[in-house]
Amino acid sequence: MTGNCLCGEVKYEIDGKISPIWLCHCSKCRHQTGSAFHASAVCRPGQFRWVSGVDSITEYEDTSSYKVRFCEKCGSPVPSEADDREMVFLHAGCLNEDPERKIAHHIFVGSKAPWFEILDAKAQYEAHKQ
């Protein structure tokens, strides 16, 4: 499976299956994406490799240690390695092929946008999935 940023500068590949996809409704993800939620998944570091554009990645970290990584040319989010876990966080919307995974659940619905209504029957968690 491949993924890239909007301008195509940053490219990456993933071998094998990724985790099921979850939708995060926290205020930080909403601000990062400009949408009602962020569609996320993870893979193991051994499955992931950068193809190009690593030098074009910029990172922003706020005072609460929330980090976002993005292409400095087009602003698209790019994968990030978790500092404290053996996983790479992926942005499902930046994958080029069908990941053969579906949405599993919603997290941080306690802070979801008031104008957005969750209409599916997937599990919902007030904060992070336990």
Secondary structure, DSSP 8 states (H G I E B T S, - for coil): -EEE-TTSSSEEEE-S----EEEE--HHHHHHHTSS-EEEEEE-GGGEEEEE-GGGEEEEE-TT--EEEEETTT--B--EE-SSSS-EEEEGGGBSS--S--EEEEE-GGG--TT----S-SEE-SSS--
